Structures are given as structure tokens and as C-alpha cells.
Amino acid sequence: MKEIILKTEMPDIGAPRRGKVRDIYDLGDYLLLIATDRVSAFDVVLPNGIPDKGKTLTQISIYWFKQMESIIKNHIVATEVKDFPEVLHKYKEMLEGRSMLVRKAKPMPVECIVRGYLSGSGWKEYKESGIVCGIKLPDGLVESAKLNEPIFTPSTKAEEGHDINISFEEMKNIIGSEMAGKLMNVSLKVYKRARDMAEKKGIIIADTKFEFGILNGELILIDEVLTPDSSRFWSLKDYTPGKGQDSYDKQIIRDYLLTLPWDKTPPGPSLPDEIINKAAQRYKEIIDILTR
């Protein structure tokens, strides 16, 4: 099995801020984002990782950032270690393929979610009220139904635990009407371009989450974009409305964990090799399809 990088150590660079998946190093004018092979489920980081998951997430993000440059700028400075500051070159083996040098931007305090299909928390809310994040949807929709038009459903950012879905009106109260409108418009533009590109390759992007920041007074796309960790990817040929779909992500891991007597609180259980290998294969499949 390939080496799995669960956390990075670069003593002369300083201690990173560790998220569920990323290690982030502050380099002064820039940030170094490293996607590890850590995997989280139900907001708990599990003891095992998935081989090459961090490289997959990084390379898919880089691909989509480039595709969207005519719609919105992004925070990328460099994606190859040879173009990083010299102090990082000795860590090439660890960093290559899974890291990005990015500009520091001021992150917006909301996450921008676009849904083209009814799934996940959107489906759950629709079943209860016919409404998703303040948007009334037609009656009689089934699970995984394609929406007539994609909808913009923001959420608040939670440092720990689950993000909370909010309405567009609530978003305006947080960041102002003008910025809320900008975020909605650009999120829908990026989603529609990605959706159309992916469908030509046999992939449905059911929903996705974007993050934006302000750099020198300008709105830019940051963090990751259209990866299996921030999006729901389905096979177009296998798509069947009226039930949950098989996703190109860590759904295999979630499904396995649901068979265990685990209360979804830390520490998470270890995963058997069979589940790790299946998940790794799903990540490999989606990068091969999307970026070919």
C-alpha cells in the first residue's frame, strides 16, 4: 500500500493549523495549503487515511480553479514545489502533488452551496416542509430529483460540528445585500459551467460548496473547489431518481460506519483495509474521469 500522510511536520517552518483534512502553514505573505490523506466522517477524523486522497483533492481543485479563471480569479500562486520558497524544497517528497502556495485573503463568513439536485440535507428539509433554505420548491419531488434551475443555499461556517443552513435573507444580514448578491451570482455561474463540463464526461454534479475571500478589495475563489470532499458526484448513466445515488466520495466509509455500534463521537473507529481500498478506488475514478 502507498504511504499515507496523516499529518505533516516541518519544524523549521512552524506549527500548522490543522483542519479535518488540511494542514495550513503561515508563510507571511502566503499560506501553504497541504491536503493530507486524513478522512473525516460525521465530523470526526478517523484514525486511518486513504492513500493519495490529498493528492486527488489538490489536483482536482487545481484543474477546476483553472477552468473558472475567466469567471473569477483565485488565490493560487504556485502548485509545484520547485516554484515554492526555497526553504520548502527539502520537503518536496512530502509536498509534491498535494500542496498549493496561495495568497492570503480574508475569508467570507459564509459557505456558498449550490444544489442542482435534491439530496442530503436539502432532501431532508424538503421532505419536512417543501422548502430548502427558505426557497419553496415544487410539490411532489422525489429524492435525487433534478431541479428545474440550480438553487443557491448558503450556510454558516462552523469551527466544529455541522455548518448551519441559512436563507439568502439571513446571509444578507450577515454580509450585506450587495456582497450576498455577488456571491450568489458567481456561485451559480461556476456551478453551471462545471455541471455542463462534467455531464459531457458522464458525471452529475448534484451539489457543491464554494468558499470565497477578499483580496485587495476583490472577490476571489479560495480553499478547494469541486472536489469529492466538497461536492456530490454521481454517474450519469446510473442515475435513478427516487432514491439515494452512489457517490464518488467517502460514502463507502459512511455506509460502513453506519453498520457499527459507534455513537459518532471521537475517537472514530479504525477502518478495515477493504473499505480503505474501495474508497481510494472511488477517488481515483473521479479524478481520472474529470481531468482526462
C-alpha positions as CSV (number, residue, x, y, z in Angstrom):
1,M,0.0,0.0,0.0
2,K,1.2,3.5,-0.8
3,E,2.4,5.7,2.0
4,I,-0.4,7.5,3.8
5,I,0.3,11.0,5.1
6,L,-1.9,11.8,8.1
7,K,-0.1,14.9,9.2
8,T,2.8,17.0,8.1
9,E,5.8,18.1,10.2
10,M,8.1,20.9,9.1
11,P,9.8,22.1,12.3
12,D,11.7,25.0,10.7
13,I,8.5,26.4,9.1
14,G,6.5,26.4,12.3
15,A,3.4,24.6,13.5
16,P,0.5,24.3,11.1
17,R,-3.2,25.0,11.7
18,R,-4.8,21.6,11.3
19,G,-8.2,21.2,9.8
20,K,-10.1,17.9,9.3
21,V,-8.1,17.3,6.1
22,R,-5.7,20.2,5.6
23,D,-2.5,21.4,7.3
24,I,-2.1,25.1,6.8
25,Y,1.3,26.9,7.2
26,D,1.5,30.6,7.5
27,L,4.5,31.8,5.4
28,G,4.0,35.6,6.0
29,D,2.6,36.9,2.7
30,Y,1.4,33.5,1.7
31,L,-0.2,30.3,3.0
32,L,0.9,26.8,2.2
33,L,-2.2,24.5,2.0
34,I,-1.4,20.8,2.3
35,A,-4.1,18.2,1.7
36,T,-3.3,15.2,3.9
37,D,-4.7,11.7,3.5
38,R,-6.9,12.2,6.6
39,V,-10.5,11.3,6.3
40,S,-13.4,12.5,8.4
41,A,-16.9,11.2,8.7
42,F,-19.8,12.6,10.7
43,D,-17.3,15.4,11.6
44,V,-14.9,13.0,13.3
45,V,-11.4,12.5,11.9
46,L,-10.8,8.7,11.6
47,P,-7.5,7.0,12.7
48,N,-6.8,5.7,9.1
49,G,-6.3,7.7,6.0
50,I,-6.9,7.0,2.3
51,P,-3.8,6.6,0.1
52,D,-3.3,9.6,-2.2
53,K,-6.6,11.2,-1.2
54,G,-4.8,14.5,-0.5
55,K,-3.2,14.5,-4.0
56,T,-6.5,13.7,-5.6
57,L,-8.2,16.6,-3.8
58,T,-5.4,19.0,-4.7
59,Q,-5.2,18.1,-8.4
60,I,-9.0,18.2,-8.9
61,S,-9.0,21.7,-7.2
62,I,-6.2,22.9,-9.4
63,Y,-8.0,21.7,-12.5
64,W,-11.2,23.5,-11.6
65,F,-9.5,26.7,-10.5
66,K,-8.0,26.9,-14.0
67,Q,-11.3,26.2,-15.7
68,M,-13.0,29.0,-13.8
69,E,-10.4,31.8,-14.2
70,S,-12.5,33.6,-16.8
71,I,-15.4,33.8,-14.3
72,I,-13.5,34.6,-11.1
73,K,-9.8,34.8,-10.0
74,N,-8.5,32.5,-7.3
75,H,-5.8,32.5,-4.7
76,I,-3.2,30.2,-6.3
77,V,0.4,31.4,-6.5
78,A,2.2,28.1,-7.3
79,T,1.3,24.4,-7.4
80,E,4.7,22.8,-7.9
81,V,7.3,22.6,-5.2
82,K,10.1,24.0,-7.5
83,D,8.1,27.2,-7.6
84,F,7.7,27.4,-3.8
85,P,10.0,29.3,-1.5
86,E,13.4,27.6,-1.3
87,V,13.0,26.7,2.4
88,L,10.3,24.2,1.3
89,H,12.3,22.4,-1.4
90,K,13.8,19.9,1.0
91,Y,10.2,18.7,1.8
92,K,9.5,18.0,-1.9
93,E,8.7,14.4,-1.5
94,M,6.0,15.1,1.1
95,L,4.6,18.2,-0.6
96,E,4.6,17.4,-4.3
97,G,1.1,16.9,-5.7
98,R,-0.7,17.7,-2.5
99,S,0.1,21.3,-1.8
100,M,-0.6,24.8,-3.1
101,L,1.0,28.1,-2.3
102,V,-1.8,30.7,-2.1
103,R,-2.3,34.3,-1.4
104,K,-3.8,35.3,1.9
105,A,-7.4,36.5,1.5
106,K,-10.0,37.5,4.1
107,P,-12.4,34.6,4.0
108,M,-16.1,35.3,3.8
109,P,-18.0,34.2,6.9
110,V,-20.5,32.1,4.8
111,E,-20.2,29.0,2.7
112,C,-21.8,29.1,-0.8
113,I,-23.7,25.9,-1.6
114,V,-25.3,25.3,-5.0
115,R,-27.8,22.5,-5.4
116,G,-28.8,21.2,-8.8
117,Y,-30.4,18.0,-7.4
118,L,-32.4,17.3,-4.2
119,S,-30.1,15.3,-1.9
120,G,-28.6,15.3,1.6
121,S,-29.7,18.0,4.0
122,G,-31.7,19.6,1.2
123,W,-33.8,16.5,0.6
124,K,-34.3,16.1,4.4
125,E,-35.6,19.7,4.7
126,Y,-37.8,19.4,1.6
127,K,-39.5,16.3,3.0
128,E,-40.4,18.1,6.2
129,S,-41.5,21.4,4.7
130,G,-41.3,21.6,0.9
131,I,-38.7,24.4,1.4
132,V,-34.9,24.3,1.2
133,C,-33.1,27.2,2.9
134,G,-36.1,29.5,2.5
135,I,-36.7,28.5,-1.1
136,K,-40.1,27.0,-1.9
137,L,-39.7,24.1,-4.3
138,P,-42.5,22.4,-6.4
139,D,-44.6,19.7,-4.7
140,G,-44.1,16.1,-5.4
141,L,-40.3,16.0,-5.9
142,V,-38.5,12.7,-5.1
143,E,-35.1,12.1,-3.6
144,S,-32.3,12.9,-6.1
145,A,-34.7,14.8,-8.3
146,K,-33.1,17.2,-10.8
147,L,-34.2,20.8,-10.0
148,N,-35.6,23.0,-12.9
149,E,-32.9,25.5,-12.0
150,P,-30.0,25.2,-9.6
151,I,-30.6,26.9,-6.2
152,F,-28.2,28.8,-4.0
153,T,-28.4,27.7,-0.4
154,P,-25.7,29.3,1.8
155,S,-24.6,28.1,5.3
156,T,-22.7,29.5,8.2
157,K,-19.2,28.2,8.9
158,A,-18.8,26.2,12.0
159,E,-15.3,25.7,13.5
160,E,-16.5,22.5,15.0
161,G,-19.6,20.3,14.3
162,H,-22.0,20.9,11.4
163,D,-22.5,24.0,9.4
164,I,-26.0,25.5,9.6
165,N,-28.0,26.1,6.5
166,I,-29.4,29.7,6.3
167,S,-31.7,31.6,3.9
168,F,-30.5,34.2,1.4
169,E,-32.2,36.8,3.6
170,E,-30.1,35.7,6.6
171,M,-27.0,35.8,4.5
172,K,-27.7,39.4,3.5
173,N,-28.0,40.3,7.2
174,I,-24.5,38.8,7.8
175,I,-22.6,40.3,4.8
176,G,-24.8,42.9,3.3
177,S,-27.2,42.7,0.2
178,E,-24.6,43.7,-2.4
179,M,-22.0,41.1,-1.4
180,A,-24.7,38.4,-0.9
181,G,-25.9,39.1,-4.5
182,K,-22.3,38.9,-5.9
183,L,-21.7,35.6,-4.1
184,M,-24.9,34.0,-5.3
185,N,-24.3,35.1,-8.9
186,V,-20.7,33.9,-9.2
187,S,-21.5,30.6,-7.3
188,L,-24.3,29.8,-9.8
189,K,-22.0,30.7,-12.8
190,V,-19.2,28.5,-11.6
191,Y,-21.6,25.6,-10.8
192,K,-23.3,25.8,-14.2
193,R,-20.0,25.7,-16.1
194,A,-18.7,22.8,-14.0
195,R,-22.1,21.0,-14.3
196,D,-22.0,21.3,-18.1
197,M,-18.4,20.2,-18.4
198,A,-18.9,17.2,-16.1
199,E,-22.0,16.0,-17.8
200,K,-20.1,15.7,-21.1
201,K,-17.8,13.2,-19.2
202,G,-20.7,11.3,-17.7
203,I,-20.7,12.9,-14.3
204,I,-23.6,14.7,-12.5
205,I,-22.5,17.3,-10.0
206,A,-25.5,17.1,-7.7
207,D,-24.4,19.9,-5.4
208,T,-21.2,21.6,-4.3
209,K,-19.8,24.1,-1.8
210,F,-17.6,27.1,-2.6
211,E,-15.6,29.4,-0.4
212,F,-14.7,33.0,-1.3
213,G,-12.4,35.6,0.1
214,I,-11.5,39.3,-0.4
215,L,-8.0,40.1,-1.7
216,N,-7.1,43.8,-2.3
217,G,-10.8,44.6,-2.4
218,E,-11.6,41.9,-5.0
219,L,-13.7,38.8,-4.5
220,I,-11.8,35.6,-5.3
221,L,-12.3,31.9,-5.1
222,I,-10.4,30.2,-2.3
223,D,-9.9,26.9,-0.4
224,E,-10.8,23.9,-2.6
225,V,-13.2,23.7,-5.5
226,L,-15.4,21.0,-6.9
227,T,-13.6,18.1,-5.1
228,P,-15.2,14.8,-3.8
229,D,-15.0,16.3,-0.3
230,S,-16.9,19.5,-1.2
231,S,-19.3,18.1,-3.9
232,R,-21.6,15.2,-4.6
233,F,-20.6,13.4,-7.9
234,W,-22.9,10.8,-9.4
235,S,-22.7,8.6,-12.5
236,L,-24.9,10.0,-15.3
237,K,-25.6,6.5,-16.7
238,D,-26.5,5.0,-13.3
239,Y,-28.6,8.0,-12.2
240,T,-32.1,6.9,-11.0
241,P,-34.3,9.5,-9.3
242,G,-36.4,8.4,-6.3
243,K,-33.5,7.0,-4.2
244,G,-30.1,7.9,-2.9
245,Q,-27.3,7.7,-5.5
246,D,-23.9,6.0,-5.4
247,S,-21.4,8.9,-4.9
248,Y,-17.7,9.2,-6.0
249,D,-16.6,10.1,-2.5
250,K,-16.3,8.8,1.0
251,Q,-19.9,7.4,1.1
252,I,-18.4,3.9,1.2
253,I,-16.8,4.9,4.5
254,R,-20.0,6.5,5.9
255,D,-22.1,3.4,4.9
256,Y,-19.6,1.1,6.7
257,L,-19.6,3.2,9.8
258,L,-23.4,3.1,10.0
259,T,-23.1,-0.7,10.4
260,L,-21.1,-0.3,13.6
261,P,-22.2,0.4,17.2
262,W,-20.5,3.8,17.1
263,D,-22.1,7.0,18.5
264,K,-20.4,9.3,16.0
265,T,-18.2,11.0,18.7
266,P,-14.4,10.9,18.9
267,P,-12.4,8.7,18.8
268,G,-13.6,7.3,15.5
269,P,-13.2,3.5,14.7
270,S,-10.4,2.2,12.5
271,L,-11.3,1.2,9.0
272,P,-10.5,-2.2,7.6
273,D,-8.2,-2.4,4.5
274,E,-11.1,-3.5,2.3
275,I,-13.0,-0.2,2.9
276,I,-9.9,1.9,2.6
277,N,-9.0,0.3,-0.8
278,K,-12.6,0.8,-2.1
279,A,-12.6,4.4,-1.1
280,A,-9.2,5.0,-2.6
281,Q,-10.5,3.5,-5.9
282,R,-13.5,5.8,-5.9
283,Y,-11.3,8.9,-5.5
284,K,-9.0,7.6,-8.3
285,E,-12.0,7.0,-10.6
286,I,-13.4,10.5,-10.3
287,I,-10.0,12.3,-10.9
288,D,-9.4,10.1,-14.0
289,I,-12.9,11.0,-15.3
290,L,-13.0,14.7,-14.6
291,T,-9.5,15.7,-15.6
292,R,-8.9,13.5,-18.6
